[in-house]
Amino acid sequence: MIQKFPELITFDVTEKTNNQKRGLFVGTGLDGNGRIFPCIHVFMPNSQISSYGWIYNHAIPSLWGKETISNIQAIGTDGEYAMYSPLQNSVNIGGDWGGAHIYR
């Protein structure tokens, strides 16, 4: 679905909703009918910037492919600095995430 509808995605983390009390990083997209679909789930080892950086720079490009990421136009987050900062850095330096606008 993310390859078909890559224009808008959102990222958030749910806290303490599993047995291990680890954060669950969730990415969602929006299809052509205005319905939300899940496009990535990652159990977080911690809430540090480096963990989010690994997701944005390694996990997502490996799973979705660079072409899909280059078609993303808008990314929404909740504005949490640890989540937002590595994504903003990736957008600022260009590369795979270079065409996206981030909203927090």
C-alpha distances in whole Angstrom, upper triangle without the diagonal:
4,5,5,6,8,11,12,11,14,16,19,21,22,26,28,25,26,29,29,29,26,24,20,18,15,12,10,8,9,8,10,12,13,11,10,8,9,7,11,14,17,21,23,27,28,27,29,28,27,25,22,23,22,19,18,20,20,17,14,15,16,12,10,13,15,14,11,13,15,13,13,16,16,16,18,20,23,25,26,28,27,23,24,26,25,22,24,26,23,23,26,27,24,23,19,19,21,20,18,20,21,22,24
4,5,5,5,9,9,9,12,13,16,19,21,24,27,25,25,29,29,28,25,22,19,16,13,10,9,7,9,8,11,14,14,12,11,9,9,6,9,13,16,20,21,25,26,25,26,24,24,22,19,20,19,16,15,17,17,14,11,12,13,10,8,10,12,11,7,9,12,10,9,12,13,13,15,17,20,22,24,25,24,20,20,23,21,18,20,22,19,19,23,23,21,19,15,15,18,16,15,17,17,19,21
4,6,6,9,11,12,15,17,20,22,24,28,30,28,29,32,32,31,28,26,22,19,17,14,12,10,11,11,12,15,16,15,14,12,12,10,12,16,19,22,24,27,28,28,28,27,26,24,22,22,21,18,16,18,17,15,12,12,13,11,7,9,10,9,6,9,11,9,10,13,15,15,18,20,24,25,26,28,26,23,23,25,23,20,22,23,20,19,23,23,20,18,14,15,17,16,15,18,19,21,23
4,6,9,11,12,16,18,21,24,26,29,32,30,30,34,34,33,30,28,24,22,19,15,13,10,10,8,9,12,13,13,13,12,13,11,15,18,21,25,27,30,31,30,31,29,29,27,24,25,24,21,20,21,21,19,16,16,17,14,11,12,14,11,9,12,13,10,11,13,15,16,19,21,25,26,28,29,29,25,25,27,25,22,24,26,23,22,25,26,23,21,17,17,19,17,17,19,20,22,24
4,6,8,9,13,15,19,22,24,27,30,28,29,33,33,32,29,26,23,20,17,13,11,7,7,6,7,10,11,11,11,10,12,10,14,17,20,24,25,29,30,28,29,27,28,26,23,23,23,20,18,20,21,19,15,16,18,15,12,14,14,12,9,11,12,9,9,11,12,13,15,18,21,23,25,27,26,23,22,25,23,20,22,24,21,20,23,24,21,20,17,16,18,15,14,16,17,18,21
4,6,7,11,13,17,20,22,26,29,27,28,32,31,30,27,24,21,18,15,12,10,7,8,9,10,14,13,13,12,11,12,10,13,16,19,22,23,27,27,26,26,24,25,23,20,20,20,17,15,17,18,16,13,13,15,13,10,11,11,10,6,7,9,6,5,8,9,10,13,16,19,21,23,24,23,20,19,21,20,16,18,20,17,16,19,20,18,16,13,12,14,12,11,13,14,16,18
4,7,10,14,17,21,23,27,30,29,30,34,33,32,29,26,23,19,17,13,11,8,8,9,10,13,12,13,12,13,14,13,15,19,21,24,25,28,28,26,27,25,26,24,21,21,22,19,16,18,20,19,15,15,18,17,13,14,14,12,9,9,10,6,4,5,6,9,11,15,18,20,22,23,23,20,18,21,20,16,17,20,17,15,18,20,17,17,14,12,13,11,9,10,12,13,16
4,7,10,14,17,20,23,27,26,27,31,31,29,26,23,20,17,14,10,8,6,6,9,11,13,11,12,10,11,12,11,14,17,19,22,23,26,26,24,25,23,24,22,19,20,21,18,15,18,20,18,15,16,19,17,14,16,16,15,11,11,12,9,6,6,5,6,8,11,15,16,19,20,21,17,16,19,18,15,16,19,17,15,18,20,18,18,15,13,14,12,9,10,10,11,13
4,7,10,14,16,20,23,22,24,27,27,25,22,19,16,13,10,7,5,4,7,10,13,15,12,12,9,10,9,9,10,13,15,18,19,22,22,20,21,20,21,19,16,17,18,14,13,16,17,16,12,14,17,15,13,15,15,15,12,10,13,11,8,8,7,5,6,9,12,14,16,18,18,14,13,17,16,13,14,17,16,14,18,20,18,18,15,12,15,13,10,11,10,10,12
4,7,10,13,16,20,19,21,25,24,22,20,16,14,11,8,6,5,7,9,13,16,17,14,13,10,10,10,10,10,12,14,16,17,20,20,17,19,18,19,17,14,16,17,14,13,16,18,16,13,16,18,16,15,17,18,18,15,13,15,14,11,11,8,5,4,6,9,11,13,15,15,11,11,15,15,12,14,17,16,15,18,20,19,20,17,14,16,15,12,12,9,9,10
4,7,10,13,17,17,18,22,21,19,16,13,10,7,6,5,7,9,12,16,19,20,17,16,12,12,10,10,9,10,11,13,13,17,16,14,15,14,16,14,11,13,14,11,11,14,16,14,12,15,17,15,15,17,18,19,16,14,17,16,13,14,11,7,6,5,8,10,10,13,12,8,9,13,13,10,13,16,15,15,18,20,19,19,17,14,17,17,13,13,10,10,10
4,7,10,13,13,16,19,18,16,13,10,8,6,5,7,9,12,15,18,22,22,19,17,14,14,11,12,11,10,11,12,12,15,14,12,14,14,16,13,11,14,15,12,13,17,18,16,14,18,20,18,18,21,21,23,20,18,20,20,17,17,14,11,9,6,6,9,9,12,11,8,10,13,14,12,15,18,17,18,20,22,23,23,20,18,20,20,17,16,13,12,11
4,6,10,10,12,16,15,12,10,6,5,4,6,9,11,15,18,21,25,25,22,20,16,16,13,14,11,9,9,9,9,12,11,9,12,13,15,12,10,14,15,12,14,17,18,16,15,19,20,19,19,22,23,25,22,20,23,23,20,21,18,14,12,9,9,11,10,12,11,9,12,15,15,14,17,19,19,20,23,24,25,25,22,20,23,23,20,20,16,16,14
4,7,7,9,13,13,10,9,6,5,7,8,11,13,17,19,22,26,26,23,20,17,16,14,15,13,10,11,10,10,13,12,11,15,16,18,15,14,18,18,15,17,21,21,18,18,22,23,21,22,25,26,28,25,23,26,26,23,24,21,17,15,12,11,14,12,15,14,12,15,18,19,18,21,23,23,24,26,28,29,28,26,24,27,27,24,23,20,19,16
4,6,8,11,10,7,7,5,7,9,11,14,17,20,23,26,30,29,27,24,21,20,17,18,16,13,12,10,10,12,11,10,14,16,18,15,15,18,19,17,19,22,22,20,21,24,25,23,25,28,29,31,28,26,29,29,26,27,24,21,18,15,13,15,13,16,14,13,17,19,20,20,22,24,25,26,28,30,31,31,28,26,29,30,26,26,22,21,18
4,6,8,8,4,6,6,8,12,14,17,19,23,26,29,32,32,29,26,23,22,19,21,18,15,14,11,11,12,12,12,16,19,20,17,17,21,21,19,22,25,25,22,23,27,27,25,27,30,32,34,31,29,32,33,29,31,28,24,22,19,17,19,17,19,17,17,20,23,23,23,26,28,28,29,32,33,34,34,31,29,32,33,30,29,26,25,22
4,7,8,6,7,8,8,11,12,16,18,21,24,26,30,29,27,24,21,20,17,19,17,13,13,11,12,14,14,15,18,21,22,19,19,22,22,20,22,25,25,22,22,26,26,24,26,29,31,33,30,28,32,32,29,30,27,24,22,19,18,20,18,21,20,18,22,24,24,24,27,29,29,30,33,34,35,34,31,29,33,33,30,30,26,25,23
4,6,5,7,8,8,12,14,17,19,23,26,28,32,31,29,26,22,21,18,19,17,13,12,10,11,13,14,15,19,21,22,18,19,23,22,20,23,25,24,21,22,26,25,24,25,29,31,33,30,29,33,33,30,32,29,26,24,22,21,23,21,23,21,20,23,26,25,25,29,30,30,31,34,35,35,34,32,30,34,34,31,31,28,28,26
4,6,8,11,12,15,17,21,23,27,29,31,35,35,33,29,26,24,21,23,20,16,15,12,13,14,15,17,20,23,23,20,21,25,23,22,25,28,26,23,25,28,28,26,28,31,34,36,33,32,36,36,33,35,33,29,28,25,24,26,24,26,23,23,26,28,28,28,31,33,32,34,37,38,38,37,35,33,37,38,35,35,32,31,29
4,5,9,11,14,17,20,23,27,30,32,36,36,33,30,27,25,22,22,19,15,13,10,11,10,12,14,17,20,20,17,19,22,21,20,23,25,24,21,23,27,26,25,27,30,32,35,32,31,34,35,32,34,32,28,27,24,23,25,22,24,21,20,24,26,25,26,29,30,30,32,35,35,36,35,33,31,35,36,33,34,30,30,28
4,7,9,13,15,19,22,25,28,31,35,34,32,29,25,24,21,22,19,15,13,10,10,10,10,12,15,19,19,16,17,21,20,19,22,25,24,22,23,27,26,25,27,30,32,34,32,30,33,34,31,33,30,26,24,21,20,22,19,21,18,18,22,24,23,24,27,28,28,30,33,34,35,34,32,30,34,35,32,31,28,28,25
4,6,10,13,16,19,23,26,29,33,33,30,27,24,22,19,19,16,12,10,7,6,7,7,9,12,15,16,13,14,17,16,15,19,21,20,18,19,23,23,22,24,27,28,31,28,26,30,31,28,30,27,23,22,19,18,19,17,18,16,15,19,21,20,21,24,25,25,27,29,30,31,30,28,27,30,31,28,28,25,25,23
4,6,9,13,16,20,23,26,29,30,27,24,21,20,16,17,14,10,8,6,5,8,7,8,11,13,14,11,11,15,15,13,16,19,18,16,17,21,21,20,22,24,26,28,25,24,27,28,25,26,24,20,18,15,14,16,13,15,13,12,16,18,17,18,21,22,22,24,26,27,28,28,25,24,27,28,25,25,22,21,19
4,6,10,13,16,20,22,26,26,24,21,18,16,13,13,10,7,6,5,6,9,10,10,13,15,15,12,11,15,14,12,15,18,17,14,15,19,19,17,18,22,23,25,23,21,25,25,22,24,21,18,17,14,14,16,14,17,14,12,16,18,17,17,20,22,21,23,26,27,27,26,24,22,25,26,23,23,20,20,19
4,7,10,14,17,20,24,24,22,20,16,14,11,11,8,6,5,6,7,10,11,10,12,13,14,10,9,12,12,9,11,15,14,12,12,15,16,15,16,19,20,22,19,17,21,21,18,20,18,14,13,11,12,14,12,14,12,10,13,15,14,14,17,19,18,19,22,23,23,23,20,18,22,22,19,20,17,17,16
4,7,10,14,16,20,21,18,16,12,11,7,8,6,5,7,9,10,14,14,13,16,16,17,14,12,15,14,11,12,16,16,13,12,15,16,14,14,18,19,21,17,16,20,19,16,18,16,13,12,10,12,14,14,16,15,12,14,17,16,14,18,20,19,19,23,24,23,23,20,18,21,21,18,19,16,16,15
4,7,11,13,17,18,16,14,10,9,6,5,5,6,9,12,13,17,17,16,18,17,18,15,12,14,15,11,11,15,15,12,10,13,15,12,12,15,16,17,14,13,16,16,13,15,13,10,10,10,12,14,15,17,16,12,13,16,15,13,16,18,17,17,21,22,21,20,17,15,18,18,15,16,14,14,14
4,7,10,14,14,12,10,6,5,4,5,7,9,12,15,17,20,21,19,21,20,21,19,16,18,18,14,14,18,18,15,13,15,17,14,13,16,18,18,14,14,17,15,12,14,12,10,10,11,13,16,17,19,19,15,16,19,18,16,18,21,19,19,22,24,22,22,18,16,19,18,15,16,14,14,15
4,7,10,11,9,8,6,5,6,6,9,12,15,19,20,24,24,22,24,23,24,21,18,20,20,16,16,19,19,17,14,16,18,15,13,15,17,16,12,12,15,13,10,12,10,9,10,12,15,18,19,21,21,17,17,21,20,17,19,22,20,18,22,24,22,21,18,16,18,17,14,15,14,14,16
4,7,8,6,6,5,6,9,10,13,16,19,22,24,27,27,26,27,26,27,25,22,23,24,20,19,22,23,20,17,19,21,18,15,18,19,18,14,15,16,14,11,12,11,11,12,14,17,20,22,24,24,20,20,23,23,20,21,24,22,21,24,26,24,23,20,18,20,18,15,16,16,15,17
4,5,5,5,6,7,10,11,15,18,21,24,26,30,30,29,31,29,30,28,25,26,26,23,21,24,25,22,19,20,22,19,16,18,20,18,14,16,17,14,13,14,14,14,15,18,21,23,25,28,28,24,23,27,26,23,24,27,25,23,27,28,26,25,22,20,22,20,18,18,19,19,21
4,6,7,10,11,14,15,19,22,25,28,30,34,34,32,34,32,33,31,28,29,29,26,24,27,28,25,22,23,25,22,19,21,21,19,16,18,19,15,14,15,15,17,18,21,23,26,28,30,31,27,26,29,29,25,26,29,27,25,28,30,27,27,23,22,23,21,19,20,21,21,23
4,6,9,11,15,16,20,22,26,29,31,35,35,33,35,34,35,33,30,31,31,28,27,29,30,28,24,26,27,24,21,24,25,23,19,21,22,19,18,18,17,19,19,22,24,27,29,32,32,28,28,31,31,27,29,32,30,28,31,33,30,30,27,25,27,24,22,22,23,22,24
4,7,10,13,15,18,21,24,27,28,32,32,30,32,31,33,30,27,29,29,26,25,28,29,26,23,25,26,23,21,23,24,23,19,20,21,18,16,16,15,16,16,18,20,23,26,28,29,25,25,28,28,25,26,29,28,26,29,31,29,29,25,23,25,22,20,20,20,19,21
4,7,10,13,16,18,21,24,26,30,30,29,31,30,31,29,26,28,28,24,24,27,27,24,21,24,25,22,20,23,24,23,19,20,22,19,17,17,16,16,16,18,20,23,25,28,28,24,24,28,28,24,26,29,28,26,30,31,29,29,26,24,26,23,21,21,20,20,21
4,7,9,12,14,18,20,22,26,26,25,27,26,28,25,22,24,25,21,20,24,24,21,18,21,22,19,17,20,22,21,17,18,20,18,15,16,15,14,13,15,17,20,22,24,24,21,21,25,24,21,23,26,25,24,27,29,27,27,23,21,24,22,19,19,18,17,18
4,6,10,12,15,18,20,24,25,24,26,26,26,23,21,23,23,19,19,22,22,19,16,18,19,16,15,18,20,19,16,16,19,17,15,17,16,14,14,16,18,21,22,25,24,20,21,24,24,21,23,26,24,23,27,28,27,26,22,21,23,22,19,20,19,19,20
4,6,8,12,14,17,20,21,21,23,23,23,20,18,20,19,16,16,19,19,15,13,16,17,13,13,17,19,19,15,16,19,17,15,17,16,14,14,15,17,20,20,23,22,18,19,22,21,19,22,24,22,22,26,27,26,24,21,19,23,22,19,20,19,19,19
4,7,10,14,16,20,21,20,22,21,21,18,16,18,17,13,13,16,15,12,10,13,13,10,9,13,15,15,12,12,16,15,13,16,15,13,14,15,17,20,20,22,21,17,18,21,19,17,20,22,19,20,23,24,23,21,17,16,20,19,17,18,17,18,19
4,7,10,12,16,17,17,19,18,18,15,13,15,14,10,11,14,13,10,8,11,12,9,9,13,15,17,13,13,17,17,15,17,16,14,14,14,16,19,18,20,18,15,17,19,17,15,19,21,18,19,23,23,22,21,17,16,20,20,18,19,18,19,19
4,7,9,13,15,15,17,17,17,14,12,15,14,10,12,15,14,11,10,14,14,11,13,16,18,20,17,16,20,20,18,20,19,16,16,15,16,19,18,20,17,14,17,19,18,17,20,22,20,21,25,25,25,23,20,19,23,23,20,22,20,20,20
4,6,9,11,12,14,15,14,10,10,13,11,8,11,14,12,9,10,14,13,12,14,17,19,21,19,17,21,22,20,22,20,17,17,15,17,18,17,18,15,13,16,18,16,16,19,20,19,21,24,24,24,23,20,19,23,24,21,22,20,21,20
4,7,9,10,13,15,14,10,11,14,12,10,14,16,15,12,13,17,16,15,17,20,22,25,22,21,25,25,23,25,24,20,19,17,18,19,17,19,15,14,17,19,18,18,21,22,21,23,26,27,27,26,23,22,26,27,24,25,23,23,22
4,5,7,9,11,11,7,8,12,10,9,13,15,14,12,14,17,17,17,19,21,23,25,23,21,25,26,23,25,23,20,19,16,16,17,15,16,12,11,15,16,15,16,19,20,19,22,24,25,25,25,22,21,25,26,24,24,21,22,20
4,7,9,11,10,7,10,12,11,11,15,16,15,14,16,19,19,19,21,23,25,28,26,24,27,29,26,28,26,23,22,19,19,20,17,17,13,14,17,18,16,18,21,21,21,24,26,26,27,26,24,23,27,29,26,27,24,25,23
4,6,9,9,7,9,12,12,12,15,17,17,16,18,21,21,21,23,25,26,29,27,24,27,29,26,28,26,22,21,18,17,17,14,14,11,11,15,15,15,17,19,20,20,23,24,25,26,26,25,23,26,28,26,26,23,23,21
4,7,8,7,8,11,12,12,14,16,17,16,17,20,21,21,23,25,25,28,26,23,26,27,24,26,23,19,18,15,14,14,10,10,7,8,12,12,12,14,17,17,18,20,22,23,25,25,23,21,24,26,23,23,20,20,17
4,5,6,7,9,10,11,13,15,16,16,17,20,21,21,23,24,24,27,26,23,25,27,24,26,23,20,19,16,15,14,11,10,6,8,11,11,10,13,15,15,16,19,20,21,23,23,22,20,23,25,23,22,19,20,18
4,5,5,6,9,10,11,12,14,15,16,18,19,20,21,22,22,25,24,20,22,24,22,23,21,17,17,14,15,13,10,8,5,7,9,7,7,10,12,11,12,15,16,17,19,19,19,17,19,22,20,19,17,18,16
4,5,5,6,9,10,10,11,13,14,16,17,19,20,21,21,24,23,20,22,25,22,24,22,19,19,17,18,16,14,12,8,9,12,10,8,11,13,12,13,16,17,17,19,18,18,17,19,22,21,21,19,20,19
4,5,5,7,9,10,10,10,12,15,15,16,18,19,20,23,22,19,22,24,21,23,22,18,18,16,17,16,13,13,9,9,12,12,9,11,14,14,14,17,19,19,20,19,18,17,20,22,20,21,19,20,19
4,5,5,6,9,10,10,11,13,15,15,16,18,18,21,19,16,19,21,18,20,18,14,15,12,14,13,11,10,7,6,8,9,7,8,11,11,11,14,16,16,18,17,16,14,17,19,17,18,15,16,15
4,5,5,6,8,9,10,12,14,15,16,16,16,19,18,15,17,20,18,19,18,15,16,14,16,15,13,12,9,8,10,9,5,7,10,9,9,12,14,13,15,14,13,12,15,18,16,17,15,17,17
4,6,5,5,7,9,10,11,13,14,15,15,19,18,15,18,20,18,21,20,17,18,17,19,18,16,15,12,11,13,12,9,10,14,13,11,14,17,16,17,15,14,14,17,19,18,20,18,20,20
4,6,6,5,6,8,10,10,12,13,14,17,15,13,16,18,16,18,17,14,16,14,16,17,15,15,12,10,12,13,10,9,13,13,11,14,17,17,17,15,13,13,16,18,16,18,16,18,18
4,6,6,6,7,10,11,11,12,11,14,13,10,13,15,13,15,15,12,14,13,16,16,15,14,12,10,10,11,8,7,10,10,8,10,13,13,13,12,10,9,12,14,13,14,13,16,16
4,6,7,6,9,11,11,11,10,14,14,11,13,16,15,17,17,15,17,17,19,19,18,17,14,13,13,13,9,9,12,10,8,11,13,12,12,10,9,9,12,15,14,16,16,19,19
4,6,6,6,9,10,10,11,14,14,12,15,17,16,19,19,17,19,19,21,21,20,19,17,15,16,16,12,12,15,14,11,14,17,15,15,13,11,12,15,18,17,20,19,22,22
4,6,5,6,9,10,11,14,13,12,15,17,16,19,19,17,18,18,20,21,20,20,17,15,16,17,14,13,17,16,14,16,19,18,18,15,13,13,17,19,18,20,19,21,21
4,5,5,6,7,9,12,10,8,12,13,12,16,16,14,16,16,19,19,19,19,17,14,15,16,13,12,15,15,12,14,17,17,16,14,10,11,14,16,14,17,16,19,19
4,6,5,5,6,9,9,7,10,12,12,16,16,15,18,18,22,22,22,21,19,17,17,18,14,13,16,15,12,13,17,16,14,11,8,9,13,14,14,17,17,20,21
4,6,6,8,11,11,10,13,15,15,19,20,18,21,21,24,25,24,24,21,19,20,20,17,16,19,19,15,17,20,19,17,14,11,13,17,18,18,21,21,24,25
4,6,9,11,10,10,14,15,15,18,19,17,19,20,23,24,24,24,22,19,20,21,18,17,20,20,17,18,22,21,19,16,13,14,18,19,18,21,21,23,24
4,7,8,6,7,10,11,11,15,16,15,18,19,22,23,24,24,22,19,20,21,18,16,19,19,16,17,20,20,17,15,11,12,15,16,15,18,18,21,22
4,6,6,7,9,11,12,15,17,17,20,21,24,25,25,25,24,21,21,22,19,16,19,19,15,16,19,18,16,13,9,11,14,15,15,19,19,22,24
4,5,5,6,9,10,14,16,16,19,21,24,24,25,25,23,20,20,20,17,15,17,17,13,13,16,15,12,9,6,9,11,12,13,16,18,21,23
4,5,5,7,9,12,15,16,20,22,25,26,27,27,26,23,22,23,20,17,19,19,15,15,18,17,14,11,8,10,12,11,13,16,18,21,24
4,5,5,7,10,13,13,17,19,22,23,25,25,24,21,20,21,19,16,18,19,15,15,18,18,15,13,9,10,12,11,11,15,16,19,21
4,5,5,9,11,11,14,16,20,20,21,21,21,17,17,18,15,12,14,15,12,11,14,14,12,10,6,6,9,9,9,12,13,16,19
4,6,8,11,12,16,18,22,22,23,23,23,20,18,19,17,14,15,15,12,10,14,13,10,8,5,6,7,6,8,11,14,17,20
4,6,9,11,15,18,22,22,24,24,24,21,19,21,19,15,16,18,15,13,16,16,13,12,9,9,10,7,8,11,14,16,19
4,6,8,11,14,18,18,20,21,21,18,16,18,16,13,14,16,13,11,14,16,13,12,10,8,9,7,6,8,10,13,16
4,7,10,14,17,18,20,21,21,18,16,18,17,13,14,16,14,11,14,16,13,14,12,9,9,6,4,6,9,11,14
4,7,10,14,14,17,18,19,15,13,16,16,12,12,15,14,11,14,16,15,16,14,10,11,9,5,5,6,7,11
4,7,10,11,14,15,15,12,10,13,13,9,10,13,12,11,14,16,15,16,14,10,12,11,7,6,5,6,8
4,7,8,11,13,14,11,9,13,14,11,11,15,15,13,16,19,18,19,17,13,15,14,10,9,6,5,6
4,5,8,10,11,8,7,11,12,10,11,14,15,14,16,19,19,20,18,15,17,16,13,11,8,6,5
4,6,9,11,8,8,12,14,12,13,16,17,17,19,22,22,23,22,18,20,20,16,14,11,8,5
4,6,9,7,6,9,12,11,11,14,16,15,17,20,21,22,21,18,19,19,16,13,10,8,4
4,6,5,6,8,11,11,12,14,16,17,18,20,22,23,22,19,20,21,18,16,12,11,8
4,5,5,6,9,10,10,12,14,15,16,18,20,21,21,18,19,21,18,16,13,12,10
4,6,6,7,9,11,11,13,15,16,18,20,21,20,17,19,21,18,17,14,14,12
4,6,7,7,9,11,12,13,15,17,18,19,18,15,17,18,16,15,11,12,10
4,6,5,6,9,10,11,12,15,16,17,16,13,15,16,13,12,8,9,8
4,5,5,6,9,10,10,12,14,16,16,13,14,16,14,13,10,12,11
4,5,5,6,9,10,11,13,13,13,11,13,15,13,14,11,14,13
4,5,5,6,9,10,11,12,11,8,10,12,10,10,8,11,11
4,5,5,6,9,10,12,12,9,10,11,9,9,7,10,10
4,5,5,6,9,11,12,9,10,13,12,12,11,14,14
4,6,5,7,7,8,6,7,10,10,11,11,14,15
4,6,5,7,8,5,5,7,7,8,8,12,14
4,5,9,11,8,7,9,10,10,11,14,15
4,6,9,8,7,10,12,13,14,17,19
4,7,6,4,7,9,12,13,17,19
4,6,5,9,11,14,15,19,21
4,6,8,9,13,14,18,20
4,6,6,9,10,14,16
4,6,9,11,14,17
4,7,10,13,16
4,6,10,13
4,7,10
4,7
4
